[in-house]
Amino acid sequence: MDTTLRDGEQTSGVSFSITEKLTITQLLLEELKVDRVEVASARVSDGEFASVKAIMVWAKIHGYTERIEVLAFVDNGVSIEWMNKAGVKVQNLLTKGSLNHLTHQLKKTPEQHFSEIASIIESAKSHGISTNVYLEDWSNGMRNSPDYVYQYLDFLSTQSIKRVLLPDTLGVLTPAETFEFISAIRSRYPDMHVDFHAHNDYDLGTANVLEAVKAGANGLHVTVNGMGERAGNVSMSSAVAAIYDFMPEVEIGVRESFIYTVSKLVESFSGIRIPANKPIVGENVFTQTAGIHADGDNKNNLYFNDLLPERFGRKRSYALGKTSGKANIEKNLQELGLKLSEEDLKKVTQRVIELGDKKETVTREDLPYIISDVLDSNSYSDKVIVESYVLTHSKGLRPSATISVRIDGEVFEENAQGDGQFDAFMKALTKVYTKKDLCLPKLIDYAVRIAPGSNSDALCETIITWETPSKKFITRGLDSDQTVCAIKSTQKMLNII
């Protein structure tokens, strides 16, 4: 049962619109193939009512009314009236699963609480609404007041309900306790349908889910991306993958191949970003960074495990940066349909490592720029070197440049102002070459390219076309700073002439 739209919406700052709730419900049931969806809490707001009503209209048309559930309360029938108007057919009744909660929050005896619950169940039934029952704080109830929990379950076993929902409300259970507590309940109540609802406060949600299934739990509650209050609920992607891989005897119908699509949609609707290292759905979890790992993958997939990205509609990638080796480069070149000689591959690898020291990652889309930059550099030797420069740009003042250039071992320094930083650089450079009685070629075209989908730290390529009396030629510069790109391109021009 997915509770992204109810428990997951309790994530701080999250509120789904009517259209978003309906869209997510449709995808969960029709594409991801979850069994049930808990879509809201009764009585919360007019917007919640409108969302549930829209969902129930769609569910009735498509035969899903028994698979849409709403959290309800022991409130003298107010929740039932709300659900009845919205067309809801299944309520998940919130009740007290620990003596501590019952005594201090409700200030009632078990008998009083049970009597009210029996009345609510009967009233719901008369309105055509079936009932599942949440035992709030059940995990602490099993720790601290097990006699009360068993007294309550004895009572529930006499009631007309479909499922008993056992939440680890505060996310406090260890895997050993989860197995022990659910095993005890399944042994004592073999005919009772039991769901386990895990929270993730100690990051034990997935481990607890596995132990719950091992102990005989009939159902699990999960959320997309692990959304939920505090540290969230157990993540659907992790729970599903773990069950498929470690408990193949357990049958579940969730389509793994659609998990990532729904995950990204919920990320977009909720505004809650998926951590890059989140298992299954994180941006980086199928990215190999170390060169030795890419090399091992080339040699019989030595660094693969059963979590193959294709299972989840994703692809493996090989990051480019300072830890890259030739194998990483080769993997990315294969994706681009490019092949380099061994010598050129070594040069490209070295350039990627150098760039990786400056910026955290180099993208696959950067590779063609890097290759052209490296191969372009092979056509001349560096007799002219721009050793250092200071570029300034201030509001109200003209940009300026101070440069130091080494030509055949002789160092020249000049400064100049211009209409921009690169223009100031070129004017200072012109002063240097005038001293040498040399002329610079004319700059006739200047273009900047950045790989599609790049961020502010992306590599950019500056392509400058120069013209002398006898010919035109092009030089390229590559850097994450646009002006530095142009200076690198210019240095190549100085060496060519």
C-alpha positions as CSV (number, residue, x, y, z in Angstrom):
1,M,0.0,0.0,0.0
2,D,1.4,3.3,-1.1
3,T,0.8,6.2,1.3
4,T,2.8,9.0,-0.4
5,L,-0.4,11.1,-0.7
6,R,-1.3,10.8,2.9
7,D,1.7,10.0,5.2
8,G,4.1,11.2,2.6
9,E,2.3,14.6,2.3
10,Q,3.1,15.1,6.0
11,T,6.7,15.9,4.8
12,S,7.4,19.5,5.9
13,G,6.4,22.0,3.2
14,V,4.6,19.5,0.9
15,S,1.1,20.0,-0.4
16,F,-0.1,18.3,-3.6
17,S,-2.8,19.9,-5.7
18,I,-5.9,18.1,-6.9
19,T,-4.5,17.4,-10.3
20,E,-1.2,16.2,-8.8
21,K,-2.9,13.8,-6.4
22,L,-5.1,12.4,-9.2
23,T,-2.1,12.0,-11.5
24,I,0.0,10.2,-8.9
25,T,-2.8,7.9,-7.9
26,Q,-3.4,6.9,-11.5
27,L,0.3,6.2,-12.1
28,L,0.7,4.2,-8.8
29,L,-2.3,1.9,-9.7
30,E,-2.1,1.7,-13.5
31,E,1.6,1.9,-14.2
32,L,3.5,1.0,-11.1
33,K,0.8,-1.6,-10.1
34,V,0.7,-1.1,-6.3
35,D,-2.2,-2.9,-4.7
36,R,-3.7,0.0,-2.7
37,V,-3.2,3.8,-2.3
38,E,-3.9,5.8,0.8
39,V,-4.7,9.2,-0.6
40,A,-5.7,11.5,2.2
41,S,-6.8,12.1,5.8
42,A,-10.5,12.8,6.3
43,R,-11.7,16.3,7.5
44,V,-8.4,18.0,6.8
45,S,-9.5,20.7,4.3
46,D,-11.8,21.7,1.5
47,G,-8.9,21.1,-0.9
48,E,-8.4,17.6,0.5
49,F,-12.0,16.8,0.1
50,A,-12.0,18.0,-3.6
51,S,-8.9,15.9,-4.3
52,V,-10.5,12.7,-2.8
53,K,-13.7,13.3,-4.6
54,A,-11.9,13.7,-7.9
55,I,-9.9,10.5,-7.3
56,M,-13.0,8.6,-6.3
57,V,-14.9,9.7,-9.5
58,W,-12.0,8.4,-11.6
59,A,-11.7,5.2,-9.4
60,K,-15.3,4.3,-9.9
61,I,-15.0,4.6,-13.6
62,H,-12.0,2.3,-13.7
63,G,-13.0,-0.2,-11.0
64,Y,-10.5,0.9,-8.3
65,T,-12.9,2.1,-5.5
66,E,-11.9,-0.7,-3.1
67,R,-8.2,0.1,-3.6
68,I,-8.4,3.8,-2.6
69,E,-8.1,4.3,1.2
70,V,-8.5,7.3,3.5
71,L,-7.2,7.8,7.1
72,A,-10.2,8.3,9.4
73,F,-10.7,9.1,13.1
74,V,-12.7,8.0,16.1
75,D,-14.8,11.2,16.0
76,N,-18.5,10.2,16.5
77,G,-19.1,9.7,12.8
78,V,-17.7,13.0,11.4
79,S,-15.1,11.2,9.3
80,I,-17.7,8.8,8.0
81,E,-19.9,11.6,6.9
82,W,-16.9,13.3,5.2
83,M,-15.9,10.0,3.4
84,N,-19.5,9.2,2.4
85,K,-19.8,12.6,0.7
86,A,-16.5,12.1,-1.1
87,G,-17.5,8.6,-2.3
88,V,-14.8,6.8,-0.2
89,K,-15.3,3.0,0.3
90,V,-12.3,2.1,2.6
91,Q,-11.3,3.8,5.8
92,N,-8.1,3.3,7.7
93,L,-9.2,4.1,11.3
94,L,-6.6,5.7,13.5
95,T,-6.7,4.2,17.0
96,K,-4.3,3.8,19.9
97,G,-1.9,1.0,19.8
98,S,-0.1,1.7,23.1
99,L,-1.4,2.1,26.6
100,N,0.8,5.2,26.9
101,H,-1.0,7.0,24.1
102,L,-4.4,5.8,25.3
103,T,-3.9,7.0,28.9
104,H,-2.2,10.3,28.3
105,Q,-3.7,11.5,25.0
106,L,-7.2,10.2,25.1
107,K,-7.4,9.7,28.9
108,K,-9.7,6.7,28.4
109,T,-9.8,3.1,29.5
110,P,-9.3,0.3,27.0
111,E,-12.9,-0.6,27.3
112,Q,-14.1,2.9,26.5
113,H,-11.8,3.1,23.5
114,F,-12.9,-0.4,22.2
115,S,-16.6,0.5,22.5
116,E,-16.2,3.7,20.4
117,I,-14.2,1.8,17.8
118,A,-16.9,-0.9,17.5
119,S,-19.5,1.8,17.0
120,I,-17.4,3.5,14.3
121,I,-16.8,0.1,12.5
122,E,-20.6,-0.7,12.5
123,S,-21.5,2.8,11.4
124,A,-19.0,2.7,8.5
125,K,-20.4,-0.7,7.4
126,S,-23.9,0.7,7.3
127,H,-22.6,3.4,4.9
128,G,-20.9,0.8,2.6
129,I,-17.4,1.7,4.0
130,S,-15.1,-1.2,4.9
131,T,-12.6,-0.7,7.7
132,N,-8.9,-1.3,8.3
133,V,-7.5,-0.3,11.7
134,Y,-4.3,1.5,12.5
135,L,-2.7,0.8,16.0
136,E,-0.9,4.1,16.4
137,D,2.4,3.7,18.4
138,W,2.1,-0.1,18.2
139,S,5.8,-0.6,18.3
140,N,6.1,1.1,21.7
141,G,3.0,-0.7,22.7
142,M,4.7,-4.0,22.1
143,R,7.7,-2.8,24.0
144,N,6.0,-1.3,27.0
145,S,2.4,-2.5,27.2
146,P,2.1,-5.8,25.3
147,D,-0.8,-7.0,27.5
148,Y,-2.8,-4.0,26.2
149,V,-1.9,-4.7,22.6
150,Y,-3.0,-8.3,22.9
151,Q,-6.2,-7.2,24.7
152,Y,-6.9,-4.9,21.8
153,L,-6.1,-7.5,19.1
154,D,-8.4,-10.0,20.9
155,F,-11.1,-7.3,20.6
156,L,-10.3,-6.6,16.9
157,S,-10.5,-10.3,16.0
158,T,-14.2,-10.2,16.9
159,Q,-14.8,-7.1,14.6
160,S,-15.8,-6.9,11.0
161,I,-12.5,-5.5,9.7
162,K,-10.3,-6.3,6.7
163,R,-6.8,-5.5,7.9
164,V,-4.9,-4.6,11.1
165,L,-2.2,-1.9,10.4
166,L,0.8,-2.0,12.6
167,P,2.9,1.2,12.5
168,D,6.3,1.8,13.9
169,T,5.0,5.4,14.4
170,L,8.2,6.8,15.8
171,G,10.6,4.7,13.8
172,V,12.2,3.1,16.9
173,L,12.1,-0.6,16.1
174,T,15.3,-2.7,15.5
175,P,15.1,-5.5,12.9
176,A,15.2,-8.1,15.6
177,E,12.2,-6.5,17.4
178,T,10.3,-6.2,14.2
179,F,10.7,-9.9,13.5
180,E,9.9,-10.9,17.2
181,F,6.8,-8.7,17.5
182,I,5.2,-9.6,14.2
183,S,6.0,-13.3,14.6
184,A,4.3,-13.3,17.9
185,I,1.2,-11.6,16.4
186,R,1.0,-13.9,13.4
187,S,1.4,-16.9,15.7
188,R,-1.4,-15.8,18.0
189,Y,-3.7,-14.5,15.3
190,P,-3.0,-16.7,12.2
191,D,-6.2,-15.6,10.3
192,M,-5.6,-11.9,10.9
193,H,-4.4,-9.8,7.9
194,V,-1.5,-7.8,9.2
195,D,0.2,-4.8,7.5
196,F,3.5,-3.3,8.7
197,H,4.0,0.5,8.4
198,A,7.7,1.4,8.8
199,H,9.2,4.8,9.6
200,N,12.9,5.6,9.0
201,D,14.2,7.6,12.0
202,Y,17.2,5.3,12.5
203,D,17.5,4.5,8.8
204,L,16.3,1.0,9.5
205,G,13.1,1.1,7.5
206,T,14.2,-1.3,4.7
207,A,15.8,-3.8,7.1
208,N,12.6,-3.7,9.3
209,V,10.5,-4.3,6.2
210,L,12.5,-7.4,5.3
211,E,12.2,-8.8,8.8
212,A,8.4,-8.0,8.8
213,V,7.9,-10.0,5.6
214,K,10.1,-12.8,7.0
215,A,7.9,-12.9,10.1
216,G,4.8,-13.3,8.0
217,A,3.4,-9.7,7.5
218,N,0.7,-9.8,4.8
219,G,1.2,-6.2,3.6
220,L,3.6,-3.3,3.7
221,H,3.1,0.5,3.6
222,V,5.7,2.5,1.6
223,T,6.1,6.0,0.1
224,V,7.7,7.2,-3.1
225,N,11.2,8.5,-2.4
226,G,10.7,7.7,1.3
227,M,8.6,10.8,1.9
228,G,7.0,11.3,5.3
229,E,7.2,13.1,8.6
230,R,10.6,13.6,10.2
231,A,13.0,11.1,8.5
232,G,10.2,9.8,6.4
233,N,8.7,6.4,5.7
234,V,10.4,3.4,4.2
235,S,11.1,4.1,0.5
236,M,9.1,2.0,-2.0
237,S,12.1,1.7,-4.3
238,S,14.4,0.2,-1.7
239,A,11.7,-2.1,-0.2
240,V,10.7,-3.5,-3.6
241,A,14.2,-4.1,-4.8
242,A,15.2,-5.8,-1.5
243,I,12.2,-8.1,-1.6
244,Y,12.7,-9.0,-5.2
245,D,16.4,-9.8,-4.7
246,F,16.5,-11.3,-1.2
247,M,13.1,-12.9,-0.8
248,P,12.2,-14.3,-4.3
249,E,9.6,-16.6,-2.7
250,V,7.5,-13.5,-1.9
251,E,5.2,-12.4,-4.7
252,I,4.7,-8.7,-5.3
253,G,3.3,-7.1,-8.4
254,V,5.1,-3.7,-8.4
255,R,6.7,-2.9,-11.8
256,E,10.3,-2.0,-11.0
257,S,10.8,-0.5,-14.5
258,F,8.4,2.3,-13.7
259,I,9.7,3.2,-10.2
260,Y,12.2,5.9,-11.5
261,T,9.5,7.6,-13.6
262,V,7.1,7.9,-10.7
263,S,10.0,8.9,-8.4
264,K,11.0,11.9,-10.6
265,L,7.4,13.0,-11.0
266,V,6.8,13.0,-7.2
267,E,10.1,14.9,-6.9
268,S,8.8,17.5,-9.3
269,F,5.3,17.8,-7.7
270,S,6.6,17.9,-4.1
271,G,9.6,20.1,-4.6
272,I,11.6,17.7,-2.3
273,R,14.8,16.9,-4.1
274,I,16.0,13.2,-4.2
275,P,19.4,12.9,-2.6
276,A,22.0,12.2,-5.3
277,N,23.1,9.0,-3.4
278,K,19.6,7.7,-2.6
279,P,19.6,4.0,-3.5
280,I,17.8,3.1,-6.8
281,V,16.5,6.6,-7.7
282,G,19.4,8.9,-6.8
283,E,21.2,10.7,-9.6
284,N,24.6,9.1,-8.8
285,V,23.8,5.6,-7.7
286,F,24.5,4.1,-11.1
287,T,27.5,6.2,-11.9
288,Q,31.0,4.7,-11.6
289,T,33.6,7.3,-10.8
290,A,36.8,5.5,-10.1
291,G,38.8,4.4,-13.1
292,I,39.5,1.0,-11.7
293,H,35.7,0.3,-11.5
294,A,35.3,1.1,-15.2
295,D,38.2,-1.1,-16.0
296,G,36.7,-3.9,-14.0
297,D,33.4,-3.5,-15.8
298,N,35.2,-3.8,-19.1
299,K,36.7,-7.1,-17.8
300,N,33.6,-9.2,-17.1
301,N,31.5,-6.6,-15.2
302,L,33.5,-7.0,-12.0
303,Y,31.8,-4.1,-10.3
304,F,28.2,-4.9,-11.1
305,N,25.7,-6.2,-8.5
306,D,22.1,-7.3,-8.9
307,L,20.9,-3.7,-8.9
308,L,21.2,-3.3,-12.6
309,P,20.0,0.2,-13.7
310,E,18.0,-1.3,-16.6
311,R,15.7,-2.9,-14.0
312,F,14.5,0.6,-13.0
313,G,14.4,2.2,-16.5
314,R,17.9,3.7,-16.0
315,K,21.4,3.5,-17.5
316,R,24.8,3.1,-16.0
317,S,27.2,6.0,-16.5
318,Y,30.9,6.6,-16.0
319,A,31.8,9.9,-14.4
320,L,34.7,11.9,-15.7
321,G,36.9,13.8,-13.3
322,K,40.2,13.6,-11.5
323,T,39.7,10.0,-10.5
324,S,39.0,8.9,-14.1
325,G,41.1,6.4,-15.9
326,K,41.3,5.5,-19.5
327,A,38.5,3.0,-19.0
328,N,36.1,5.7,-17.9
329,I,37.0,7.7,-21.0
330,E,36.6,4.7,-23.3
331,K,33.2,3.9,-21.8
332,N,31.9,7.4,-22.5
333,L,33.5,7.5,-26.0
334,Q,31.6,4.3,-26.8
335,E,28.4,6.0,-25.9
336,L,29.2,8.9,-28.2
337,G,30.4,6.5,-31.0
338,L,33.9,7.9,-30.9
339,K,37.3,6.0,-31.0
340,L,40.8,7.5,-30.3
341,S,44.3,6.1,-30.8
342,E,46.1,5.0,-27.6
343,E,48.3,8.1,-27.7
344,D,45.4,10.5,-28.1
345,L,43.4,8.6,-25.4
346,K,46.2,9.1,-22.9
347,K,46.3,12.9,-23.7
348,V,42.5,13.2,-23.4
349,T,42.6,11.3,-20.1
350,Q,45.3,13.6,-18.7
351,R,43.3,16.7,-19.8
352,V,40.1,15.3,-18.1
353,I,42.1,14.7,-14.9
354,E,43.4,18.3,-15.0
355,L,40.0,19.7,-15.6
356,G,38.6,17.5,-12.8
357,D,41.0,19.2,-10.4
358,K,39.3,22.5,-11.3
359,K,35.7,21.4,-11.5
360,E,34.0,18.5,-9.7
361,T,32.8,16.6,-12.8
362,V,33.3,16.6,-16.5
363,T,30.2,15.4,-18.4
364,R,30.1,13.1,-21.4
365,E,28.8,16.0,-23.5
366,D,32.1,17.9,-22.6
367,L,34.2,15.1,-24.2
368,P,34.0,16.3,-27.9
369,Y,35.2,19.7,-26.8
370,I,38.1,18.2,-24.8
371,I,39.1,16.0,-27.7
372,S,39.1,18.9,-30.2
373,D,41.0,21.0,-27.7
374,V,43.7,18.3,-27.1
375,L,44.1,17.3,-30.8
376,D,44.2,20.9,-31.8
377,S,47.0,21.4,-29.3
378,N,49.1,18.7,-31.1
379,S,49.6,20.9,-34.2
380,Y,52.2,23.4,-32.7
381,S,54.7,23.8,-29.9
382,D,54.3,26.5,-27.2
383,K,56.8,29.2,-28.0
384,V,54.4,31.9,-26.7
385,I,52.9,31.5,-23.2
386,V,50.4,33.8,-21.5
387,E,52.0,33.4,-18.0
388,S,49.7,35.5,-15.9
389,Y,46.9,38.0,-16.1
390,V,44.6,40.2,-13.9
391,L,41.2,41.0,-15.3
392,T,38.9,43.5,-13.7
393,H,35.3,44.4,-14.2
394,S,33.7,47.0,-12.0
395,K,30.4,48.9,-12.2
396,G,31.1,52.5,-13.5
397,L,34.7,51.7,-14.6
398,R,36.0,50.4,-17.8
399,P,37.2,46.8,-17.7
400,S,41.0,46.4,-17.6
401,A,43.6,43.8,-18.1
402,T,47.2,43.5,-16.9
403,I,49.1,40.6,-18.7
404,S,52.5,38.9,-18.6
405,V,53.5,37.1,-21.9
406,R,56.7,35.1,-22.6
407,I,57.8,35.1,-26.2
408,D,60.8,32.9,-27.0
409,G,62.0,33.2,-23.4
410,E,61.5,37.0,-23.2
411,V,58.8,38.3,-20.8
412,F,56.6,41.3,-21.6
413,E,54.1,43.0,-19.3
414,E,51.4,45.4,-20.4
415,N,48.0,46.7,-19.3
416,A,45.0,48.2,-21.1
417,Q,41.4,49.1,-20.8
418,G,38.6,47.8,-23.2
419,D,34.9,47.4,-23.7
420,G,35.1,44.0,-21.9
421,Q,37.6,41.9,-20.1
422,F,38.7,40.0,-23.3
423,D,38.8,43.2,-25.3
424,A,41.1,44.7,-22.6
425,F,43.2,41.6,-22.8
426,M,43.5,41.8,-26.6
427,K,44.5,45.5,-26.4
428,A,47.2,44.8,-23.8
429,L,48.4,41.9,-26.0
430,T,48.5,44.3,-29.1
431,K,50.8,46.6,-27.1
432,V,53.2,43.6,-26.4
433,Y,53.3,42.6,-30.1
434,T,53.8,46.3,-31.2
435,K,57.0,46.3,-29.1
436,K,58.1,43.2,-31.1
437,D,57.2,44.9,-34.4
438,L,54.7,42.1,-35.0
439,C,51.1,42.3,-36.1
440,L,48.3,40.2,-34.7
441,P,45.7,38.6,-37.0
442,K,42.2,40.1,-37.1
443,L,39.5,38.5,-35.0
444,I,36.6,38.0,-37.4
445,D,34.3,35.5,-35.4
446,Y,33.9,34.6,-31.8
447,A,31.6,31.8,-30.6
448,V,31.0,30.1,-27.3
449,R,29.5,26.6,-26.9
450,I,28.2,25.0,-23.7
451,A,27.0,21.4,-23.6
452,P,23.2,21.0,-23.5
453,G,21.7,20.6,-20.0
454,S,24.8,22.1,-18.3
455,N,25.0,23.9,-15.0
456,S,26.8,27.1,-14.1
457,D,30.1,25.3,-13.6
458,A,30.0,23.7,-17.0
459,L,32.9,23.5,-19.3
460,C,32.5,25.9,-22.2
461,E,34.4,26.0,-25.5
462,T,35.4,29.3,-27.2
463,I,35.9,29.1,-30.9
464,I,37.7,32.1,-32.5
465,T,38.2,32.6,-36.2
466,W,41.3,34.7,-37.1
467,E,42.3,36.2,-40.4
468,T,45.8,37.1,-41.7
469,P,46.5,38.6,-45.2
470,S,47.0,35.1,-46.5
471,K,44.5,32.8,-44.7
472,K,41.8,32.2,-42.1
473,F,42.2,29.7,-39.3
474,I,40.3,28.7,-36.1
475,T,41.5,28.1,-32.6
476,R,39.6,26.7,-29.6
477,G,39.9,27.2,-25.9
478,L,38.3,25.0,-23.1
479,D,37.7,26.0,-19.5
480,S,34.8,26.4,-17.1
481,D,35.4,30.2,-17.3
482,Q,34.3,31.8,-20.5
483,T,37.0,34.6,-20.6
484,V,39.7,32.1,-19.7
485,C,38.5,29.9,-22.7
486,A,39.1,32.9,-25.0
487,I,42.6,33.6,-23.6
488,K,43.5,29.9,-24.1
489,S,42.2,30.0,-27.7
490,T,44.2,33.2,-28.2
491,Q,47.4,31.6,-26.9
492,K,47.0,28.8,-29.5
493,M,46.7,31.5,-32.2
494,L,49.9,33.2,-31.0
495,N,51.8,29.9,-31.3
496,I,50.3,29.1,-34.7
497,I,51.5,32.5,-36.2
